[in-house]
Amino acid sequence: MMSAAPVISIDDVYKTFKRRVHALRGVSMRVHEGEIFGLLGPNGAGKSTLVKIIMTVIRANRLSGTVLGHSVGHKPTLSRVGYLPEHHRFPKHLKAGQVLDYLAGLSGVPRRVRKKRIDEMLELVGMTDWKRHRVGEFSKGMQQRIGIAQALMNDPRLLLLDEPTDGVDPVGRREIRDLLIRLREQGRTIFINSHLLSELEMVCDRVSIMVKGRVAMEGTIEALTSDSQRYEIHVEGKIAGDMAPGATSVESVGVDLTKITMPTAKATDVQPLLDKLRQSGTTIHRVMPVRESLEDLFIRAIETTGEGSGTPGAVTGKGGDA
């Protein structure tokens, strides 16, 4: 059986702004149906530019690809896409319900459908009690919730969310994560551009890391970190290296503990060593599978492409993205 065509399939995307600013340099990407796909990269990597090209907000210098089976820019197809831009702004004098009604109307949603979906979407994002309040009174996190609600008003197959948890408190971020998982369970495809790596790691099926306008890595987090998967075994006291054949390191940690690192992702590969340690009377404190985090992967992608050493600000800081 042939697999379904990707929801987003783009190749060789180039975008150059005035003064020879090369925002995108041959980007190719696949987003599959029913997955949460995360796009990440340092500030200025071209993430928001790519999202805006997919939504036809700006025009690429060169582009080949499709969205929902039609060429990028196909107007009827855009009516099946929900979009939350970064730094979105709503008219401050409008009430929450009015914002959803107005924007859904611009998307061609019939009035009778809008009336029903307004209440459903406000309930979905936890804003029912604020329907008749002016959005100028809302916090940044509340405006993000309204932004997600408006992106869902046209019942889209594909959601493009640019920094959906920006300005949202930890409780709100968890609620949005749960919402995204529910939307995926409904069969929707979700494309997230975010600088919050921990958020992406918890919800994304696959990720793409962009550096300097190019895709440096793409795939599942498990596949991308497979080479780093290992087991760390903490035991009491000091042991000789010949007690741990196959280990990549045996080092002291803490006051009276030794850490043994085994380069494997299989628990069965560790059992002979554990048996040997028990037979020698060694006390085992902890056996833990370990792999690179998404942040580790991110930093490795930057260093591999020569972007820099990767500062904390590049990973989690805010700022403009070309």
Residue pairs with C-beta under 8 A, 6 or more apart in sequence:
4 32
4 33
5 66
5 69
6 30
6 31
6 32
6 33
6 66
7 31
7 32
7 33
7 67
7 68
7 157
7 158
7 189
8 29
8 30
8 31
8 37
8 54
8 65
8 66
8 67
8 158
8 189
8 191
9 29
9 30
9 31
9 65
9 66
10 27
10 28
10 29
10 54
10 63
10 64
10 65
10 66
10 72
11 28
11 64
11 65
12 26
12 27
12 28
12 62
12 63
12 64
13 24
13 26
13 27
13 28
13 50
13 53
13 60
13 62
13 63
13 64
13 65
14 22
14 24
14 25
14 26
14 27
14 60
14 61
14 62
14 63
15 22
15 23
15 24
15 46
15 49
15 53
15 58
15 60
15 61
15 213
16 22
16 23
16 61
17 23
17 322
21 322
22 213
23 46
23 49
23 213
23 322
24 46
24 49
24 50
24 53
24 60
24 213
25 212
25 213
25 214
26 214
27 46
27 50
27 210
27 213
27 214
27 215
28 215
29 50
29 208
29 215
29 218
30 218
31 37
31 189
31 191
32 189
32 206
33 187
33 189
34 184
34 187
34 188
34 189
35 184
35 189
35 190
35 205
35 206
36 180
36 181
36 184
36 190
36 192
36 203
36 204
36 205
37 189
37 190
37 191
37 192
37 204
37 205
37 206
37 207
37 208
38 192
38 193
38 194
38 200
38 203
38 204
38 206
38 207
38 208
39 47
39 50
39 51
39 191
39 192
39 193
39 194
39 207
39 208
39 210
40 47
40 193
40 194
40 195
40 197
40 200
40 207
40 208
40 209
40 210
40 294
40 298
41 47
41 209
41 210
41 211
41 216
41 321
42 211
42 302
42 307
42 310
42 314
42 315
43 195
43 314
43 317
43 318
43 319
43 320
43 321
44 319
44 320
44 321
44 322
45 210
45 211
45 212
45 213
45 321
45 322
46 210
46 212
46 213
46 321
46 322
47 193
47 210
47 321
48 86
48 162
48 193
48 321
48 322
49 58
49 321
49 322
50 193
50 210
51 160
51 162
51 191
51 193
52 58
52 85
53 59
53 60
53 63
53 72
54 67
54 72
54 160
55 78
55 81
55 83
55 160
56 72
56 73
56 78
57 85
63 72
65 71
65 72
66 72
67 74
67 77
67 81
67 158
68 77
68 80
68 81
68 157
68 158
69 77
70 76
70 77
79 107
79 108
79 154
80 154
80 156
80 157
80 158
81 156
81 157
81 158
81 159
81 160
82 151
82 152
82 153
82 154
82 156
82 158
82 159
82 160
83 151
83 159
83 160
84 144
84 147
84 148
84 150
84 151
84 159
84 160
84 161
84 162
84 164
85 162
86 162
86 163
86 166
86 193
86 321
88 143
88 147
90 99
90 135
90 143
90 146
91 99
91 135
92 134
92 135
92 136
93 134
93 136
94 102
94 134
94 135
95 131
95 132
95 133
95 134
95 135
96 122
96 127
96 130
96 131
96 132
96 133
96 135
96 138
96 146
97 118
97 122
97 131
97 132
99 135
99 146
99 150
100 114
100 117
100 118
100 121
100 122
100 146
100 149
100 150
100 153
101 114
101 115
101 118
103 150
103 153
104 113
104 114
104 117
104 118
104 150
104 153
104 154
105 111
105 114
107 153
107 154
108 154
109 117
109 153
109 154
114 153
117 152
117 153
117 155
118 131
118 153
119 128
119 131
121 149
121 150
121 152
121 153
122 128
122 130
122 131
122 149
124 149
124 152
124 179
125 145
125 146
125 148
125 149
125 179
126 145
126 175
127 142
127 145
127 146
127 149
130 138
130 142
135 143
135 146
138 146
139 167
140 166
140 167
140 168
141 167
141 168
141 169
141 172
143 167
144 164
144 165
144 166
144 167
144 168
144 172
144 176
145 168
145 172
145 176
147 164
148 161
148 164
148 176
148 179
151 159
151 160
151 161
152 159
152 183
156 188
157 187
157 188
157 189
158 188
158 189
158 190
158 191
159 183
159 188
159 189
159 190
159 191
160 191
160 193
161 190
161 191
161 192
161 193
161 194
162 193
163 193
163 194
163 195
164 176
164 180
164 192
164 194
165 172
165 173
165 176
165 194
165 196
165 199
166 318
168 176
173 196
173 199
177 199
177 202
177 203
180 190
180 192
180 203
181 203
183 190
184 190
192 200
192 203
192 204
194 200
195 315
195 316
195 317
195 318
196 316
197 293
197 294
197 295
197 298
197 315
197 316
198 294
198 295
200 207
200 294
201 221
201 293
201 294
204 221
205 220
206 218
206 219
206 220
206 221
207 217
207 218
207 219
207 220
207 221
207 224
207 294
208 215
208 217
208 218
209 215
209 216
209 217
209 218
209 297
209 298
209 301
210 216
211 301
211 302
211 305
211 307
212 305
212 307
213 322
214 305
216 301
216 302
216 304
216 305
217 224
217 297
217 301
221 294
221 297
222 291
224 297
225 291
225 292
225 296
225 297
226 265
226 291
228 290
228 291
228 292
228 296
229 263
229 264
229 265
229 289
229 290
229 291
230 248
230 261
230 262
230 263
230 264
230 265
230 289
230 290
230 291
231 261
231 262
231 264
231 267
231 269
231 270
231 287
231 288
231 289
231 290
232 259
232 260
232 261
232 262
232 286
232 287
232 288
232 290
233 259
233 260
233 261
233 262
233 270
233 273
233 274
233 277
233 284
233 286
233 287
233 288
234 253
234 257
234 258
234 259
234 260
234 284
234 285
234 286
234 287
234 288
235 257
235 258
235 260
235 277
235 282
235 283
235 284
235 285
236 256
236 257
236 258
236 282
236 283
236 284
236 285
237 256
237 257
237 258
237 282
237 283
238 252
238 258
239 250
239 258
239 260
239 277
239 282
241 247
241 250
243 250
243 276
243 277
243 280
243 282
244 250
244 260
244 262
244 273
245 273
246 262
246 263
246 273
247 260
247 261
247 262
247 273
248 261
248 262
248 263
249 259
249 260
249 261
250 258
250 259
250 260
250 261
251 258
251 259
252 258
252 259
253 259
257 285
260 273
262 269
262 270
262 273
264 270
265 289
265 291
267 289
270 287
274 284
274 287
277 284
278 284
292 300
295 315
298 310
298 315
299 310
299 315
302 308
302 309
302 310
302 314
303 309
303 310
308 314
313 319
